[in-house]
Amino acid sequence: MANISAALLWEMFKHAGSWLTNLNRANDDRKQQSIKALRNIILAARETAVYIRQMNDTSTRDHTTEKHLSTLWTDLGFALEDLGIKKLAKRCNIKGKQWASPDHYDADFIKKADVSLERIERLAQEILLKIQR
């Protein structure tokens, strides 16, 4: 077995220390990205709820708003997928597709997918609480 010089040992120690510092910084960044994405889910759920209430009150659909909601939910799905929050990401992607093309999924699929706004918001809040502990 070869002898390790003190200088080499010191360099290895410094490298390990900077690696751990960078890893901790990356974990903090990922945590903040997750918190932001989850809070955006809650905001999107509430924005969507307001639009649905407006539709119910006026019996009128607004394709511009539905385009916005489709893009919003799809973007959130992509962000969550990148963060590894797969189940919630899938629900967001379904919501995005549902706003883009309301007839794409049948009622049975929507019920089984469990993509109600209340369910999505509750999941986001539960995950948010776990992250913030």
The first five atom37 places (N, CA, C, CB, O) and aatype in JSON, in Angstrom:
{
  "aatype": [12, 0, 2, 9, 15, 0, 0, 10, 10, 17, 6, 12, 13, 11, 8, 0, 7, 15, 17, 10, 16, 2, 10, 2, 1, 0, 2, 3, 3, 1, 11, 5, 5, 15, 9, 11, 0, 10, 1, 2, 9, 9, 10, 0, 0, 1, 6, 16, 0, 19, 18, 9, 1, 5, 12, 2, 3, 16, 15, 16, 1, 3, 8, 16, 16, 6, 11, 8, 10, 15, 16, 10, 17, 16, 3, 10, 7, 13, 0, 10, 6, 3, 10, 7, 9, 11, 11, 10, 0, 11, 1, 4, 2, 9, 11, 7, 11, 5, 17, 0, 15, 14, 3, 8, 18, 3, 0, 3, 13, 9, 11, 11, 0, 3, 19, 15, 10, 6, 1, 9, 6, 1, 10, 0, 5, 6, 9, 10, 10, 11, 9, 5, 1],
  "atom_mask": [
    [1, 1, 1, 1, 1],
    [1, 1, 1, 1, 1],
    [1, 1, 1, 1, 1],
    [1, 1, 1, 1, 1],
    [1, 1, 1, 1, 1],
    [1, 1, 1, 1, 1],
    [1, 1, 1, 1, 1],
    [1, 1, 1, 1, 1],
    [1, 1, 1, 1, 1],
    [1, 1, 1, 1, 1],
    [1, 1, 1, 1, 1],
    [1, 1, 1, 1, 1],
    [1, 1, 1, 1, 1],
    [1, 1, 1, 1, 1],
    [1, 1, 1, 1, 1],
    [1, 1, 1, 1, 1],
    [1, 1, 1, 0, 1],
    [1, 1, 1, 1, 1],
    [1, 1, 1, 1, 1],
    [1, 1, 1, 1, 1],
    [1, 1, 1, 1, 1],
    [1, 1, 1, 1, 1],
    [1, 1, 1, 1, 1],
    [1, 1, 1, 1, 1],
    [1, 1, 1, 1, 1],
    [1, 1, 1, 1, 1],
    [1, 1, 1, 1, 1],
    [1, 1, 1, 1, 1],
    [1, 1, 1, 1, 1],
    [1, 1, 1, 1, 1],
    [1, 1, 1, 1, 1],
    [1, 1, 1, 1, 1],
    [1, 1, 1, 1, 1],
    [1, 1, 1, 1, 1],
    [1, 1, 1, 1, 1],
    [1, 1, 1, 1, 1],
    [1, 1, 1, 1, 1],
    [1, 1, 1, 1, 1],
    [1, 1, 1, 1, 1],
    [1, 1, 1, 1, 1],
    [1, 1, 1, 1, 1],
    [1, 1, 1, 1, 1],
    [1, 1, 1, 1, 1],
    [1, 1, 1, 1, 1],
    [1, 1, 1, 1, 1],
    [1, 1, 1, 1, 1],
    [1, 1, 1, 1, 1],
    [1, 1, 1, 1, 1],
    [1, 1, 1, 1, 1],
    [1, 1, 1, 1, 1],
    [1, 1, 1, 1, 1],
    [1, 1, 1, 1, 1],
    [1, 1, 1, 1, 1],
    [1, 1, 1, 1, 1],
    [1, 1, 1, 1, 1],
    [1, 1, 1, 1, 1],
    [1, 1, 1, 1, 1],
    [1, 1, 1, 1, 1],
    [1, 1, 1, 1, 1],
    [1, 1, 1, 1, 1],
    [1, 1, 1, 1, 1],
    [1, 1, 1, 1, 1],
    [1, 1, 1, 1, 1],
    [1, 1, 1, 1, 1],
    [1, 1, 1, 1, 1],
    [1, 1, 1, 1, 1],
    [1, 1, 1, 1, 1],
    [1, 1, 1, 1, 1],
    [1, 1, 1, 1, 1],
    [1, 1, 1, 1, 1],
    [1, 1, 1, 1, 1],
    [1, 1, 1, 1, 1],
    [1, 1, 1, 1, 1],
    [1, 1, 1, 1, 1],
    [1, 1, 1, 1, 1],
    [1, 1, 1, 1, 1],
    [1, 1, 1, 0, 1],
    [1, 1, 1, 1, 1],
    [1, 1, 1, 1, 1],
    [1, 1, 1, 1, 1],
    [1, 1, 1, 1, 1],
    [1, 1, 1, 1, 1],
    [1, 1, 1, 1, 1],
    [1, 1, 1, 0, 1],
    [1, 1, 1, 1, 1],
    [1, 1, 1, 1, 1],
    [1, 1, 1, 1, 1],
    [1, 1, 1, 1, 1],
    [1, 1, 1, 1, 1],
    [1, 1, 1, 1, 1],
    [1, 1, 1, 1, 1],
    [1, 1, 1, 1, 1],
    [1, 1, 1, 1, 1],
    [1, 1, 1, 1, 1],
    [1, 1, 1, 1, 1],
    [1, 1, 1, 0, 1],
    [1, 1, 1, 1, 1],
    [1, 1, 1, 1, 1],
    [1, 1, 1, 1, 1],
    [1, 1, 1, 1, 1],
    [1, 1, 1, 1, 1],
    [1, 1, 1, 1, 1],
    [1, 1, 1, 1, 1],
    [1, 1, 1, 1, 1],
    [1, 1, 1, 1, 1],
    [1, 1, 1, 1, 1],
    [1, 1, 1, 1, 1],
    [1, 1, 1, 1, 1],
    [1, 1, 1, 1, 1],
    [1, 1, 1, 1, 1],
    [1, 1, 1, 1, 1],
    [1, 1, 1, 1, 1],
    [1, 1, 1, 1, 1],
    [1, 1, 1, 1, 1],
    [1, 1, 1, 1, 1],
    [1, 1, 1, 1, 1],
    [1, 1, 1, 1, 1],
    [1, 1, 1, 1, 1],
    [1, 1, 1, 1, 1],
    [1, 1, 1, 1, 1],
    [1, 1, 1, 1, 1],
    [1, 1, 1, 1, 1],
    [1, 1, 1, 1, 1],
    [1, 1, 1, 1, 1],
    [1, 1, 1, 1, 1],
    [1, 1, 1, 1, 1],
    [1, 1, 1, 1, 1],
    [1, 1, 1, 1, 1],
    [1, 1, 1, 1, 1],
    [1, 1, 1, 1, 1],
    [1, 1, 1, 1, 1],
    [1, 1, 1, 1, 1],
    [1, 1, 1, 1, 1]
  ],
  "atom_positions": [
    [[0.84, -1.17, 0.0], [0.0, 0.0, 0.0], [0.89, 1.23, 0.0], [-0.96, 0.0, 1.21], [1.85, 1.31, 0.76]],
    [[0.57, 2.19, -0.85], [1.38, 3.39, -0.98], [1.11, 4.35, 0.17], [1.11, 4.08, -2.32], [0.0, 4.43, 0.69]],
    [[2.14, 5.06, 0.54], [1.99, 6.08, 1.58], [1.34, 7.32, 0.98], [3.36, 6.44, 2.21], [1.67, 7.72, -0.14]],
    [[0.44, 7.91, 1.7], [-0.22, 9.14, 1.25], [0.47, 10.28, 1.96], [-1.77, 9.12, 1.55], [0.61, 10.29, 3.19]],
    [[0.9, 11.25, 1.17], [1.58, 12.39, 1.76], [0.58, 13.27, 2.5], [2.32, 13.21, 0.69], [-0.62, 13.24, 2.22]],
    [[1.1, 14.04, 3.42], [0.26, 14.96, 4.19], [-0.39, 15.98, 3.26], [1.08, 15.67, 5.28], [-1.54, 16.37, 3.47]],
    [[0.35, 16.42, 2.24], [-0.19, 17.42, 1.3], [-1.36, 16.83, 0.51], [0.92, 17.91, 0.34], [-2.38, 17.5, 0.33]],
    [[-1.21, 15.58, 0.05], [-2.29, 14.93, -0.7], [-3.5, 14.72, 0.19], [-1.82, 13.59, -1.29], [-4.64, 14.93, -0.22]],
    [[-3.25, 14.3, 1.41], [-4.34, 14.09, 2.36], [-5.07, 15.41, 2.63], [-3.79, 13.49, 3.68], [-6.3, 15.43, 2.71]],
    [[-4.33, 16.5, 2.78], [-4.94, 17.8, 3.0], [-5.79, 18.22, 1.8], [-3.87, 18.85, 3.28], [-6.89, 18.73, 1.98]],
    [[-5.28, 18.01, 0.58], [-6.03, 18.36, -0.64], [-7.32, 17.54, -0.73], [-5.16, 18.12, -1.9], [-8.36, 18.07, -1.13]],
    [[-7.25, 16.26, -0.38], [-8.44, 15.41, -0.41], [-9.46, 15.91, 0.62], [-8.06, 13.94, -0.12], [-10.66, 15.94, 0.33]],
    [[-9.0, 16.3, 1.79], [-9.88, 16.81, 2.83], [-10.55, 18.11, 2.38], [-9.09, 17.04, 4.13], [-11.75, 18.28, 2.58]],
    [[-9.79, 19.03, 1.79], [-10.35, 20.29, 1.3], [-11.39, 20.02, 0.21], [-9.24, 21.21, 0.76], [-12.45, 20.65, 0.2]],
    [[-11.08, 19.1, -0.7], [-12.01, 18.77, -1.78], [-13.31, 18.2, -1.21], [-11.36, 17.77, -2.77], [-14.39, 18.57, -1.66]],
    [[-13.2, 17.31, -0.25], [-14.39, 16.71, 0.37], [-15.21, 17.79, 1.07], [-13.98, 15.6, 1.37], [-16.44, 17.77, 1.01]],
    [[-14.55, 18.71, 1.73], [-15.26, 19.8, 2.41], [-16.01, 20.68, 1.44], [0.0, 0.0, 0.0], [-17.17, 21.03, 1.68]],
    [[-15.36, 21.05, 0.33], [-16.05, 21.9, -0.65], [-17.17, 21.13, -1.34], [-15.05, 22.44, -1.69], [-18.2, 21.72, -1.69]],
    [[-16.99, 19.83, -1.55], [-18.03, 19.0, -2.15], [-19.27, 18.96, -1.24], [-17.51, 17.58, -2.4], [-20.39, 19.09, -1.72]],
    [[-19.05, 18.79, 0.06], [-20.17, 18.77, 1.0], [-20.88, 20.13, 1.07], [-19.68, 18.36, 2.39], [-22.1, 20.19, 1.17]],
    [[-20.1, 21.2, 1.03], [-20.68, 22.54, 1.02], [-21.55, 22.75, -0.21], [-19.58, 23.61, 1.08], [-22.67, 23.26, -0.11]],
    [[-21.03, 22.35, -1.37], [-21.79, 22.48, -2.62], [-23.04, 21.6, -2.61], [-20.9, 22.13, -3.82], [-24.09, 22.01, -3.09]],
    [[-22.92, 20.41, -2.06], [-24.07, 19.51, -1.96], [-25.14, 20.12, -1.07], [-23.63, 18.13, -1.42], [-26.33, 20.07, -1.41]],
    [[-24.76, 20.68, 0.05], [-25.71, 21.33, 0.95], [-26.38, 22.51, 0.28], [-25.0, 21.79, 2.24], [-27.59, 22.72, 0.43]],
    [[-25.61, 23.3, -0.47], [-26.15, 24.45, -1.19], [-27.15, 23.97, -2.24], [-25.01, 25.28, -1.84], [-28.21, 24.57, -2.41]],
    [[-26.81, 22.9, -2.96], [-27.72, 22.35, -3.98], [-29.01, 21.85, -3.34], [-27.04, 21.2, -4.75], [-30.09, 22.06, -3.88]],
    [[-28.89, 21.19, -2.18], [-30.08, 20.72, -1.47], [-30.97, 21.88, -1.04], [-29.68, 19.87, -0.25], [-32.19, 21.81, -1.13]],
    [[-30.35, 22.96, -0.56], [-31.12, 24.15, -0.17], [-31.82, 24.76, -1.38], [-30.2, 25.19, 0.5], [-32.98, 25.16, -1.29]],
    [[-31.11, 24.84, -2.52], [-31.71, 25.37, -3.74], [-32.9, 24.51, -4.18], [-30.66, 25.45, -4.86], [-33.95, 25.03, -4.54]],
    [[-32.72, 23.2, -4.14], [-33.79, 22.29, -4.54], [-34.98, 22.42, -3.6], [-33.28, 20.83, -4.55], [-36.13, 22.38, -4.04]],
    [[-34.72, 22.58, -2.32], [-35.79, 22.76, -1.34], [-36.57, 24.03, -1.65], [-35.22, 22.82, 0.11], [-37.8, 24.02, -1.64]],
    [[-35.87, 25.13, -1.93], [-36.53, 26.39, -2.25], [-37.33, 26.29, -3.56], [-35.51, 27.52, -2.35], [-38.42, 26.84, -3.66]],
    [[-36.78, 25.58, -4.55], [-37.51, 25.38, -5.81], [-38.78, 24.57, -5.56], [-36.61, 24.65, -6.85], [-39.83, 24.86, -6.14]],
    [[-38.68, 23.57, -4.72], [-39.85, 22.74, -4.39], [-40.91, 23.56, -3.68], [-39.44, 21.54, -3.53], [-42.09, 23.46, -4.0]],
    [[-40.5, 24.35, -2.72], [-41.43, 25.2, -1.98], [-42.14, 26.16, -2.94], [-40.7, 26.0, -0.87], [-43.36, 26.32, -2.87]],
    [[-41.38, 26.78, -3.82], [-41.96, 27.71, -4.78], [-42.96, 27.01, -5.7], [-40.86, 28.38, -5.62], [-44.06, 27.52, -5.93]],
    [[-42.61, 25.84, -6.21], [-43.5, 25.1, -7.11], [-44.78, 24.69, -6.39], [-42.78, 23.85, -7.67], [-45.87, 24.8, -6.95]],
    [[-44.66, 24.23, -5.16], [-45.83, 23.8, -4.4], [-46.75, 24.98, -4.06], [-45.41, 23.09, -3.12], [-47.97, 24.85, -4.11]],
    [[-46.16, 26.1, -3.73], [-46.98, 27.29, -3.48], [-47.69, 27.72, -4.76], [-46.11, 28.45, -2.93], [-48.83, 28.18, -4.71]],
    [[-47.02, 27.57, -5.9], [-47.64, 27.92, -7.18], [-48.8, 26.98, -7.51], [-46.6, 27.88, -8.3], [-49.75, 27.38, -8.18]],
    [[-48.72, 25.73, -7.06], [-49.84, 24.79, -7.24], [-51.05, 25.32, -6.48], [-49.46, 23.36, -6.73], [-52.16, 25.33, -7.02]],
    [[-50.85, 25.75, -5.26], [-51.94, 26.27, -4.45], [-52.55, 27.51, -5.1], [-51.46, 26.6, -3.02], [-53.77, 27.66, -5.16]],
    [[-51.7, 28.4, -5.6], [-52.19, 29.59, -6.29], [-52.97, 29.21, -7.55], [-51.01, 30.52, -6.66], [-54.02, 29.79, -7.83]],
    [[-52.47, 28.24, -8.3], [-53.15, 27.82, -9.53], [-54.51, 27.19, -9.21], [-52.29, 26.81, -10.31], [-55.49, 27.43, -9.92]],
    [[-54.57, 26.41, -8.15], [-55.84, 25.79, -7.76], [-56.86, 26.88, -7.41], [-55.64, 24.83, -6.56], [-58.03, 26.78, -7.78]],
    [[-56.42, 27.88, -6.72], [-57.35, 28.96, -6.33], [-57.75, 29.82, -7.52], [-56.71, 29.83, -5.24], [-58.9, 30.23, -7.63]],
    [[-56.8, 30.09, -8.41], [-57.12, 30.84, -9.62], [-58.13, 30.06, -10.47], [-55.83, 31.14, -10.43], [-59.07, 30.64, -11.01]],
    [[-57.92, 28.76, -10.57], [-58.83, 27.92, -11.34], [-60.21, 27.89, -10.69], [-58.27, 26.5, -11.47], [-61.22, 27.92, -11.4]],
    [[-60.26, 27.82, -9.38], [-61.54, 27.81, -8.66], [-62.33, 29.09, -8.93], [-61.3, 27.64, -7.15], [-63.55, 29.06, -9.1]],
    [[-61.63, 30.21, -8.97], [-62.29, 31.49, -9.25], [-62.86, 31.48, -10.66], [-61.31, 32.67, -9.06], [-63.98, 31.94, -10.89]],
    [[-62.09, 30.96, -11.63], [-62.58, 30.9, -13.01], [-63.81, 29.98, -13.11], [-61.47, 30.41, -13.96], [-64.77, 30.31, -13.81]],
    [[-63.78, 28.86, -12.44], [-64.92, 27.94, -12.46], [-66.15, 28.61, -11.85], [-64.58, 26.63, -11.7], [-67.26, 28.46, -12.37]],
    [[-65.96, 29.34, -10.77], [-67.07, 30.08, -10.16], [-67.62, 31.11, -11.13], [-66.62, 30.76, -8.85], [-68.84, 31.28, -11.24]],
    [[-66.73, 31.79, -11.84], [-67.14, 32.78, -12.84], [-67.93, 32.1, -13.96], [-65.91, 33.51, -13.42], [-68.96, 32.61, -14.4]],
    [[-67.45, 30.95, -14.41], [-68.17, 30.21, -15.46], [-69.56, 29.82, -14.98], [-67.39, 28.94, -15.87], [-70.54, 29.95, -15.71]],
    [[-69.64, 29.34, -13.75], [-70.94, 28.94, -13.2], [-71.88, 30.12, -13.04], [-70.74, 28.25, -11.86], [-73.08, 30.0, -13.29]],
    [[-71.35, 31.26, -12.63], [-72.18, 32.45, -12.42], [-72.68, 33.06, -13.73], [-71.4, 33.49, -11.64], [-73.8, 33.55, -13.81]],
    [[-71.84, 33.01, -14.76], [-72.17, 33.69, -16.02], [-72.6, 32.73, -17.13], [-70.99, 34.49, -16.49], [-73.11, 33.16, -18.16]],
    [[-72.38, 31.44, -16.91], [-72.66, 30.42, -17.95], [-71.89, 30.72, -19.24], [-74.17, 30.36, -18.25], [-72.36, 30.42, -20.34]],
    [[-70.71, 31.3, -19.08], [-69.87, 31.67, -20.23], [-68.46, 31.15, -20.03], [-69.86, 33.2, -20.43], [-67.88, 31.25, -18.94]],
    [[-67.91, 30.59, -21.1], [-66.52, 30.14, -21.08], [-65.64, 31.18, -21.74], [-66.36, 28.76, -21.79], [-66.08, 31.89, -22.65]],
    [[-64.41, 31.27, -21.29], [-63.45, 32.2, -21.87], [-62.23, 31.4, -22.32], [-63.04, 33.33, -20.83], [-61.46, 30.9, -21.5]],
    [[-62.07, 31.27, -23.63], [-60.99, 30.45, -24.17], [-59.6, 31.02, -23.85], [-61.14, 30.31, -25.66], [-58.64, 30.26, -23.73]],
    [[-59.5, 32.32, -23.71], [-58.21, 32.92, -23.33], [-57.82, 32.48, -21.92], [-58.29, 34.48, -23.41], [-56.66, 32.12, -21.68]],
    [[-58.77, 32.5, -21.01], [-58.49, 32.06, -19.64], [-58.19, 30.56, -19.62], [-59.69, 32.37, -18.72], [-57.29, 30.12, -18.9]],
    [[-58.92, 29.79, -20.4], [-58.68, 28.35, -20.43], [-57.32, 28.02, -21.03], [-59.78, 27.65, -21.23], [-56.66, 27.07, -20.61]],
    [[-56.9, 28.8, -22.01], [-55.54, 28.63, -22.57], [-54.5, 28.92, -21.48], [-55.32, 29.58, -23.8], [-53.53, 28.18, -21.32]],
    [[-54.72, 30.0, -20.74], [-53.81, 30.36, -19.64], [-53.75, 29.24, -18.59], [-54.25, 31.69, -18.98], [-52.67, 28.85, -18.16]],
    [[-54.92, 28.72, -18.2], [-54.95, 27.65, -17.19], [-54.28, 26.39, -17.71], [-56.4, 27.35, -16.79], [-53.59, 25.7, -16.96]],
    [[-54.48, 26.08, -18.98], [-53.84, 24.9, -19.55], [-52.31, 25.02, -19.49], [-54.29, 24.7, -21.01], [-51.62, 24.08, -19.1]],
    [[-51.82, 26.18, -19.88], [-50.37, 26.42, -19.85], [-49.85, 26.43, -18.41], [-50.04, 27.75, -20.54], [-48.8, 25.86, -18.12]],
    [[-50.58, 27.08, -17.53], [-50.18, 27.17, -16.13], [-50.05, 25.79, -15.5], [-51.2, 28.01, -15.34], [-49.02, 25.48, -14.9]],
    [[-51.07, 24.94, -15.64], [-51.05, 23.61, -15.03], [-49.97, 22.74, -15.68], [-52.42, 22.94, -15.16], [-49.31, 21.96, -14.99]],
    [[-49.8, 22.86, -16.99], [-48.77, 22.07, -17.68], [-47.38, 22.48, -17.22], [-48.9, 22.23, -19.21], [-46.54, 21.62, -16.95]],
    [[-47.12, 23.79, -17.14], [-45.82, 24.28, -16.65], [-45.54, 23.79, -15.23], [-45.77, 25.82, -16.7], [-44.43, 23.38, -14.92]],
    [[-46.57, 23.84, -14.39], [-46.39, 23.36, -13.02], [-46.09, 21.86, -13.0], [-47.65, 23.65, -12.18], [-45.27, 21.39, -12.21]],
    [[-46.75, 21.12, -13.87], [-46.47, 19.68, -13.98], [-45.02, 19.43, -14.37], [0.0, 0.0, 0.0], [-44.37, 18.55, -13.8]],
    [[-44.52, 20.18, -15.32], [-43.12, 20.03, -15.74], [-42.17, 20.37, -14.59], [-42.82, 20.93, -16.95], [-41.19, 19.66, -14.36]],
    [[-42.46, 21.46, -13.87], [-41.59, 21.88, -12.76], [-41.55, 20.8, -11.68], [-42.08, 23.22, -12.16], [-40.49, 20.48, -11.15]],
    [[-42.71, 20.25, -11.34], [-42.76, 19.21, -10.31], [-42.07, 17.94, -10.78], [-44.21, 18.91, -9.93], [-41.4, 17.27, -9.99]],
    [[-42.22, 17.61, -12.04], [-41.55, 16.43, -12.58], [-40.04, 16.59, -12.47], [-41.96, 16.19, -14.05], [-39.34, 15.65, -12.09]],
    [[-39.53, 17.77, -12.81], [-38.09, 18.04, -12.7], [-37.6, 17.93, -11.26], [-37.77, 19.44, -13.25], [-36.45, 17.57, -11.02]],
    [[-38.47, 18.23, -10.31], [-38.12, 18.16, -8.89], [-38.33, 16.77, -8.3], [-38.92, 19.17, -8.1], [-38.0, 16.52, -7.14]],
    [[-38.88, 15.86, -9.1], [-39.09, 14.5, -8.62], [-40.39, 14.3, -7.86], [0.0, 0.0, 0.0], [-40.56, 13.28, -7.19]],
    [[-41.3, 15.24, -7.96], [-42.6, 15.13, -7.29], [-43.58, 14.59, -8.33], [-43.09, 16.52, -6.67], [-44.44, 15.32, -8.82]],
    [[-43.43, 13.32, -8.66], [-44.06, 12.71, -9.83], [-45.58, 12.6, -9.76], [-43.5, 11.34, -10.03], [-46.26, 12.92, -10.74]],
    [[-46.14, 12.17, -8.63], [-47.59, 11.96, -8.56], [-48.35, 13.27, -8.73], [-47.96, 11.32, -7.22], [-49.35, 13.33, -9.45]],
    [[-47.88, 14.31, -8.08], [-48.54, 15.6, -8.21], [-48.3, 16.18, -9.6], [-48.02, 16.58, -7.13], [-49.18, 16.84, -10.16]],
    [[-47.12, 15.94, -10.16], [-46.82, 16.39, -11.52], [-47.8, 15.78, -12.52], [-45.37, 16.04, -11.9], [-48.28, 16.46, -13.42]],
    [[-48.09, 14.49, -12.36], [-49.01, 13.82, -13.27], [-50.4, 14.44, -13.18], [-49.08, 12.32, -12.96], [-51.06, 14.65, -14.2]],
    [[-50.85, 14.72, -11.98], [-52.16, 15.35, -11.8], [-52.2, 16.73, -12.46], [-52.5, 15.47, -10.3], [-53.2, 17.09, -13.09]],
    [[-51.12, 17.49, -12.33], [-51.07, 18.81, -12.95], [-51.1, 18.7, -14.47], [-49.81, 19.56, -12.5], [-51.76, 19.48, -15.14]],
    [[-50.38, 17.73, -15.01], [-50.39, 17.54, -16.45], [-51.77, 17.14, -16.96], [-49.37, 16.48, -16.85], [-52.19, 17.58, -18.03]],
    [[-52.48, 16.33, -16.2], [-53.85, 15.97, -16.57], [-54.73, 17.22, -16.55], [-54.42, 14.89, -15.6], [-55.54, 17.43, -17.45]],
    [[-54.58, 18.05, -15.51], [-55.34, 19.3, -15.43], [-55.05, 20.19, -16.65], [-55.01, 20.07, -14.11], [-55.96, 20.77, -17.24]],
    [[-53.78, 20.29, -17.01], [-53.41, 21.1, -18.17], [-54.07, 20.61, -19.44], [0.0, 0.0, 0.0], [-54.61, 21.4, -20.22]],
    [[-54.04, 19.31, -19.65], [-54.67, 18.71, -20.83], [-56.18, 18.89, -20.79], [-54.31, 17.22, -20.95], [-56.81, 19.13, -21.81]],
    [[-56.75, 18.78, -19.6], [-58.2, 18.93, -19.43], [-58.65, 20.35, -19.81], [-58.6, 18.61, -17.97], [-59.71, 20.53, -20.42]],
    [[-57.85, 21.36, -19.44], [-58.21, 22.72, -19.82], [-57.97, 22.98, -21.3], [-57.42, 23.73, -18.98], [-58.68, 23.77, -21.91]],
    [[-56.99, 22.33, -21.87], [-56.71, 22.5, -23.3], [-57.79, 21.84, -24.16], [-55.33, 21.92, -23.65], [-58.19, 22.36, -25.2]],
    [[-58.24, 20.69, -23.69], [-59.21, 19.92, -24.46], [-60.17, 19.23, -23.48], [-58.5, 18.87, -25.38], [-59.92, 18.09, -23.09]],
    [[-61.24, 19.91, -23.09], [-62.13, 19.38, -22.05], [-62.71, 17.99, -22.34], [-63.25, 20.34, -21.85], [-63.05, 17.27, -21.41]],
    [[-62.83, 17.62, -23.58], [-63.41, 16.32, -23.94], [-62.36, 15.22, -24.09], [-64.2, 16.44, -25.23], [-62.7, 14.08, -24.42]],
    [[-61.1, 15.54, -23.84], [-60.03, 14.55, -24.04], [-60.18, 13.35, -23.12], [-58.66, 15.2, -23.82], [-60.03, 12.2, -23.55]],
    [[-60.47, 13.59, -21.85], [-60.63, 12.52, -20.88], [-62.11, 12.32, -20.58], [-59.85, 12.83, -19.57], [-62.88, 13.28, -20.53]],
    [[-62.5, 11.07, -20.39], [-63.88, 10.84, -20.0], [-64.03, 11.03, -18.49], [-64.35, 9.42, -20.43], [-63.04, 11.04, -17.75]],
    [[-65.27, 11.16, -18.05], [-65.56, 11.46, -16.64], [-65.03, 10.37, -15.71], [-67.07, 11.62, -16.43], [-64.58, 10.67, -14.6]],
    [[-65.06, 9.12, -16.14], [-64.57, 8.02, -15.31], [-63.06, 8.14, -15.07], [-64.89, 6.68, -15.97], [-62.57, 7.93, -13.96]],
    [[-62.32, 8.5, -16.14], [-60.87, 8.68, -15.99], [-60.57, 9.82, -15.03], [-60.21, 8.95, -17.36], [-59.71, 9.69, -14.15]],
    [[-61.27, 10.93, -15.18], [-61.05, 12.1, -14.31], [-61.32, 11.74, -12.86], [-61.95, 13.29, -14.74], [-60.58, 12.14, -11.96]],
    [[-62.39, 10.96, -12.63], [-62.71, 10.56, -11.26], [-61.6, 9.66, -10.69], [-64.07, 9.83, -11.21], [-61.18, 9.85, -9.55]],
    [[-61.14, 8.69, -11.47], [-60.09, 7.78, -11.01], [-58.75, 8.5, -10.83], [-59.92, 6.62, -11.99], [-57.97, 8.15, -9.94]],
    [[-58.49, 9.5, -11.67], [-57.22, 10.24, -11.58], [-57.17, 11.13, -10.35], [-57.01, 11.09, -12.84], [-56.1, 11.57, -9.93]],
    [[-58.33, 11.39, -9.76], [-58.42, 12.18, -8.53], [-57.72, 13.52, -8.69], [-57.8, 11.4, -7.36], [-56.79, 13.85, -7.96]],
    [[-58.2, 14.3, -9.67], [-57.57, 15.58, -9.99], [-58.45, 16.78, -9.61], [-57.24, 15.63, -11.47], [-58.37, 17.84, -10.24]],
    [[-59.27, 16.61, -8.6], [-60.06, 17.75, -8.16], [-59.12, 18.83, -7.61], [-61.11, 17.33, -7.08], [-58.03, 18.52, -7.12]],
    [[-59.54, 20.05, -7.7], [-58.72, 21.15, -7.2], [-58.44, 21.0, -5.71], [-59.41, 22.49, -7.46], [-57.33, 21.28, -5.24]],
    [[-59.44, 20.54, -4.97], [-59.26, 20.35, -3.53], [-58.18, 19.31, -3.25], [-60.59, 19.94, -2.88], [-57.33, 19.5, -2.37]],
    [[-58.23, 18.2, -4.0], [-57.25, 17.12, -3.79], [-55.84, 17.59, -4.15], [-57.63, 15.89, -4.64], [-54.88, 17.32, -3.42]],
    [[-55.71, 18.28, -5.26], [-54.39, 18.76, -5.69], [-53.84, 19.76, -4.69], [-54.48, 19.4, -7.1], [-52.66, 19.7, -4.33]],
    [[-54.67, 20.68, -4.24], [-54.21, 21.68, -3.27], [-53.82, 21.01, -1.96], [-55.29, 22.74, -3.02], [-52.81, 21.36, -1.35]],
    [[-54.62, 20.04, -1.52], [-54.31, 19.34, -0.26], [-52.98, 18.59, -0.37], [-55.45, 18.36, 0.11], [-52.17, 18.62, 0.56]],
    [[-52.75, 17.91, -1.5], [-51.47, 17.21, -1.69], [-50.3, 18.19, -1.66], [-51.47, 16.45, -3.03], [-49.28, 17.93, -1.02]],
    [[-50.46, 19.32, -2.34], [-49.39, 20.33, -2.36], [-49.11, 20.83, -0.94], [-49.77, 21.51, -3.27], [-47.95, 20.98, -0.56]],
    [[-50.15, 21.08, -0.17], [-49.96, 21.56, 1.2], [-49.3, 20.5, 2.08], [-51.3, 21.97, 1.8], [-48.45, 20.83, 2.91]],
    [[-49.67, 19.24, 1.9], [-49.05, 18.16, 2.68], [-47.57, 18.03, 2.37], [-49.76, 16.83, 2.4], [-46.75, 17.9, 3.28]],
    [[-47.22, 18.07, 1.1], [-45.81, 17.97, 0.71], [-45.04, 19.19, 1.2], [-45.67, 17.82, -0.82], [-43.91, 19.07, 1.66]],
    [[-45.66, 20.34, 1.1], [-45.04, 21.58, 1.57], [-44.72, 21.51, 3.05], [-45.95, 22.78, 1.29], [-43.64, 21.92, 3.48]],
    [[-45.65, 21.0, 3.85], [-45.39, 20.85, 5.29], [-44.22, 19.91, 5.55], [-46.65, 20.33, 6.0], [-43.4, 20.18, 6.43]],
    [[-44.13, 18.82, 4.81], [-43.02, 17.87, 4.99], [-41.69, 18.52, 4.66], [-43.23, 16.64, 4.11], [-40.7, 18.32, 5.37]],
    [[-41.65, 19.3, 3.58], [-40.4, 19.94, 3.17], [-39.96, 20.99, 4.18], [-40.56, 20.59, 1.79], [-38.77, 21.13, 4.45]],
    [[-40.91, 21.72, 4.73], [-40.59, 22.82, 5.63], [-40.24, 22.4, 7.05], [-41.73, 23.77, 5.67], [-39.84, 23.23, 7.86]],
    [[-40.37, 21.13, 7.35], [-40.01, 20.64, 8.7], [-38.54, 20.59, 8.89], [-40.59, 19.27, 8.96], [-38.07, 20.2, 9.96]]
  ]
}
